[in-house]
Amino acid sequence: MMLPILSLADRDNRLIGELPYTDLDVVWTWNQVGTGSVIVPELHPLFGQIAALTDEVVLARVDHRRPWTGRVTEMDLQLDRNRGSWQMELTLVDDWIWLKALLARQNPLGTLNQQGYAEFDTRTGPAETVIKAILADIVVRTGVPIVIAPAPDPDPSPIVTIKARMDTVAELIEDALAAANLGLTVTTLGPGDEPPPTLADSGVAPGTVIVDAVPMRVQPWLLWDEAELVKGNLTFTAPTAHTATIGGTGDGVNKQYTQLRDDDLAASLGKYGLPEIYVDAGTSDPVAKGAATLAGVRGGITANFTVEDAMPWSAWDDYQLGDLAGGQVAGIDWRSPISQIKLAASDNGEVGYTPRIGAPTPPPEAVVVQAVRKLAANVAAERRRR
């Protein structure tokens, strides 16, 4: 199998060059920032341009079955005394990091001094339409190189209410995405890449960051037998609450409260069932927040597995992020979404994809925080250049 190609570009998305490596891995993650790492066994001639990441953006792209696009957030030089040379190790994050670095304001198109004119930017409607409308206003305000793929009309996703007040987009839309079983994709269009069908005639140029939504797909045939699992576990968890008390808007004696109760679960647990949990909805819809919180403490059977690619299904050809996979382990039927797909390659010719079924492994918080800070600084610097 052909090795993935790693190419780097500068802050204007001009190609710096292709970077050879001994080991590379990148991860796509469902509704989270995907990460990557690259090991280069020597001080490559591109070192100086990569080192510019302390002040300027260094974009990264991995081409294989499907492009992985993002940026370099860190380069670590390590002295290999056995080889008598320096080794470069790059840390990458994918373009989902944009959603961690964009703010949804209560007055979406107003200046900073006009934010006191409204308590929230409140929007109600089909989830995909509402989320994309919020993003579209942010793009207008910030001038970032993002294009939002239009939502379908009519939009079949469930009705949600989202209230924005200086929230990062990733946190603001988390519950709505979960309620609608939607995943957001964020990818930089490269030369020769096909844009989403809804943008096919829009003339979007290479270098444009495209945000789109994909539904979680139910694939009845997407099954793995126990013999095909590499590692993993089934976890049986007891419920820890059947009722949620949700704090809404207001402060002190003016704070509004809502209660949500799962009557079926309460009856099933009996009198010894643990009863209540509290959650502050903040700017979110209290019922949606309460339902999401109860779902998180509902208990049940959780499947977490990794499987080999092409055993029997192949990444991106047969399955994608968000697809509902299933099988049987120890006589127990399980079904969970594919939350991560990892591509790993090495210069000895080994290339493989590994899907993770079940809860994703979150990216290291330090990597995300550092990437957000750099992205915010780069956006501010770019606006000053205009």
Backbone hydrogen bonds, N-H to C=O, Kabsch-Sander energy under -0.5 kcal/mol:
donor,donor_aa,acceptor,acceptor_aa,energy
5,I,63,D,-1.9
6,L,4,P,-0.5
7,S,5,I,-0.6
7,S,61,R,-2.7
8,L,17,G,-2.5
9,A,59,L,-2.0
10,D,14,R,-2.4
13,N,10,D,-2.3
16,I,8,L,-3.2
17,G,8,L,-1.5
19,L,6,L,-2.6
22,T,39,I,-2.9
23,D,39,I,-1.1
24,L,345,A,-2.7
25,D,37,S,-2.3
26,V,343,L,-2.2
27,V,35,T,-2.5
28,W,341,I,-2.6
30,W,339,S,-2.9
31,N,29,T,-0.6
32,Q,29,T,-1.0
36,G,92,L,-1.7
37,S,25,D,-2.5
38,V,90,L,-2.0
39,I,23,D,-2.6
40,V,38,V,-0.5
40,V,88,M,-3.4
44,H,42,E,-1.4
47,F,44,H,-2.4
48,G,45,P,-0.5
50,I,46,L,-2.3
51,A,47,F,-2.6
52,A,48,G,-0.5
53,L,50,I,-2.0
54,T,51,A,-1.3
55,D,52,A,-2.2
56,E,52,A,-3.0
59,L,9,A,-2.3
59,L,57,V,-0.5
60,A,70,G,-2.0
61,R,7,S,-2.0
62,V,68,W,-2.7
63,D,5,I,-2.4
63,D,61,R,-0.5
64,H,62,V,-0.5
68,W,62,V,-2.3
70,G,60,A,-2.6
71,R,93,V,-2.5
72,V,58,V,-2.8
73,T,71,R,-0.5
73,T,91,T,-2.8
74,E,91,T,-1.3
76,D,89,E,-2.9
77,L,75,M,-0.5
78,Q,76,D,-0.5
78,Q,87,Q,-2.7
80,D,78,Q,-0.6
80,D,85,S,-3.1
81,R,79,L,-0.9
84,G,80,D,-1.8
85,S,80,D,-1.6
87,Q,78,Q,-3.5
88,M,40,V,-2.9
89,E,76,D,-2.2
90,L,38,V,-2.6
91,T,74,E,-2.7
92,L,36,G,-2.7
93,V,71,R,-2.0
94,D,34,G,-2.7
95,D,69,T,-2.0
97,I,94,D,-1.9
98,W,95,D,-1.9
99,L,96,W,-1.4
100,K,97,I,-1.4
101,A,97,I,-0.6
101,A,98,W,-1.4
104,A,167,D,-3.4
105,R,103,L,-0.6
110,G,107,N,-1.5
114,Q,111,T,-1.0
115,Q,112,L,-1.3
117,Y,114,Q,-1.5
118,A,115,Q,-0.9
121,D,164,A,-2.1
122,T,120,F,-0.9
123,R,121,D,-0.5
123,R,162,I,-2.4
125,G,160,V,-2.1
127,A,158,P,-2.3
130,V,126,P,-2.6
131,I,127,A,-2.7
132,K,128,E,-2.3
133,A,129,T,-2.0
134,I,130,V,-2.2
135,L,131,I,-2.1
136,A,132,K,-2.4
137,D,133,A,-1.8
138,I,134,I,-1.6
139,V,135,L,-2.4
140,V,136,A,-2.0
141,R,137,D,-2.2
142,T,138,I,-2.8
143,G,139,V,-2.4
146,I,144,V,-2.3
147,V,209,V,-2.9
149,A,147,V,-0.6
149,A,211,V,-2.7
160,V,125,G,-2.8
162,I,123,R,-2.7
163,K,283,T,-0.8
164,A,121,D,-2.0
164,A,162,I,-0.5
166,M,104,A,-0.8
167,D,104,A,-1.9
169,V,102,L,-2.2
170,A,99,L,-2.6
172,L,168,T,-2.5
173,I,169,V,-2.4
177,L,173,I,-2.6
178,A,174,E,-1.9
179,A,175,D,-2.7
180,A,176,A,-1.9
181,N,177,L,-0.7
181,N,178,A,-0.7
182,L,177,L,-2.3
183,G,214,V,-2.9
185,T,212,D,-3.0
187,T,210,I,-2.0
189,L,187,T,-0.6
189,L,208,T,-3.1
193,D,190,G,-2.3
199,L,196,P,-2.4
200,A,197,P,-1.4
202,S,199,L,-1.6
204,V,199,L,-0.5
207,G,189,L,-3.5
208,T,205,A,-1.7
209,V,145,P,-2.9
210,I,187,T,-3.2
210,I,208,T,-0.6
211,V,147,V,-2.3
212,D,185,T,-2.2
214,V,183,G,-3.0
216,M,181,N,-2.7
219,Q,217,R,-0.7
219,Q,324,L,-0.9
222,L,219,Q,-2.1
223,L,221,W,-1.9
224,W,326,G,-2.3
228,E,225,D,-1.6
229,L,226,E,-1.2
230,V,306,T,-2.5
231,K,306,T,-1.2
233,N,304,N,-2.5
235,T,302,T,-2.6
237,T,235,T,-0.6
237,T,300,G,-2.8
240,T,297,V,-2.0
241,A,297,V,-0.6
242,H,275,P,-1.9
243,T,275,P,-2.0
244,A,260,L,-3.2
245,T,277,I,-2.7
246,I,244,A,-0.6
246,I,258,T,-3.8
247,G,245,T,-0.5
247,G,279,V,-2.5
248,G,256,Q,-3.7
254,N,251,D,-2.3
255,K,252,G,-1.5
256,Q,249,T,-2.5
258,T,246,I,-2.2
260,L,244,A,-2.8
262,D,242,H,-3.2
263,D,261,R,-1.1
266,A,262,D,-2.5
267,A,263,D,-2.3
268,S,264,D,-2.1
269,L,265,L,-2.5
270,G,266,A,-1.6
272,Y,269,L,-0.5
273,G,270,G,-1.6
277,I,243,T,-1.5
279,V,245,T,-2.2
281,A,247,G,-3.0
281,A,279,V,-0.7
282,G,247,G,-0.6
284,S,281,A,-2.7
285,D,161,T,-0.8
289,K,285,D,-2.7
290,G,286,P,-2.6
291,A,287,V,-2.7
292,A,288,A,-2.4
293,T,289,K,-2.3
294,L,290,G,-2.7
295,A,291,A,-2.2
296,G,292,A,-1.6
297,V,293,T,-1.1
297,V,294,L,-0.5
298,R,295,A,-0.8
300,G,237,T,-2.7
302,T,235,T,-2.6
302,T,300,G,-0.5
304,N,233,N,-2.3
305,F,357,I,-1.8
306,T,231,K,-2.3
307,V,355,P,-1.1
308,E,228,E,-0.8
309,D,353,Y,-0.9
310,A,313,W,-2.9
311,M,308,E,-1.2
311,M,313,W,-0.8
316,W,319,Y,-2.7
317,D,315,A,-0.7
318,D,314,S,-3.0
319,Y,314,S,-1.2
322,G,338,I,-3.1
323,D,320,Q,-1.8
324,L,217,R,-3.2
325,A,323,D,-0.7
325,A,336,S,-2.7
326,G,222,L,-1.9
327,G,334,W,-1.8
328,Q,224,W,-0.6
329,V,332,I,-2.4
332,I,329,V,-2.7
333,D,331,G,-0.5
334,W,327,G,-2.3
336,S,325,A,-1.9
338,I,323,D,-2.3
339,S,337,P,-0.8
339,S,356,R,-2.0
340,Q,356,R,-1.3
341,I,28,W,-2.1
342,K,354,T,-2.3
343,L,26,V,-2.9
344,A,342,K,-0.5
344,A,352,G,-2.7
345,A,24,L,-2.9
346,S,350,E,-1.9
347,D,22,T,-2.0
349,G,346,S,-1.7
352,G,344,A,-2.5
354,T,342,K,-2.5
356,R,340,Q,-2.9
357,I,305,F,-3.0
357,I,355,P,-0.5
358,G,337,P,-2.6
358,G,356,R,-0.6
368,V,364,P,-1.8
369,V,365,E,-2.8
370,Q,366,A,-2.2
371,A,367,V,-2.2
372,V,368,V,-2.7
373,R,369,V,-2.3
374,K,370,Q,-2.2
375,L,371,A,-2.6
376,A,372,V,-2.7
377,A,373,R,-2.1
378,N,374,K,-2.5
379,V,375,L,-2.5
380,A,376,A,-2.2
381,A,377,A,-2.3
382,E,378,N,-2.4
383,R,379,V,-2.1
384,R,380,A,-1.7
385,R,381,A,-1.4
386,R,382,E,-0.8
386,R,383,R,-0.5
